[in-house]
Amino acid sequence: MVFLNFLPAILLYRYIAQLQYFGTLCVMAMFIILSIGADDIFVIVDTWSQYRTAAPDEPMEKRLTATLKHAGKVMATTSLSTIFSFIGNTTSLFPAVYTFGAFAAIIVFVNYCAVVLFFPSVLAVHEVYFYTPNLKHGCCQTRKCGENNKKCCGFDNE
């Protein structure tokens, strides 16, 4: 999912920001966005798990709303601080540095939008089709299969 951020970021960089130079440092933004994207996904999944444990009987819609309210604020804070630090690079006189700052700020913004808009649907699909609370970790079975089988991956699930 994190790699899908590059196309919208490149389009915003080229056509909205009207920047044409795309140097080696801009390619290095791939490694930065991998760590930021992984952190954002970890935050939203961890918050989702906490709300599932705290209120297991709540409907999925309410838990998803609470997750996005809490994790969205945390991710917005970290993403904005990162964006502003990269915007600080745009004051440089060196084209490689200021274009890197602009591209990195754009890709962090696109990543935040993608995680907030797209990843909740991934959580919902997982909750409906794949989440089986009684299975051991590391098992790859659908909910229906996991409920019908007493054994998973060679372990007893009771």
Disulfide bonds with the S-S distance in Angstrom:
Cys139-Cys152 2.24
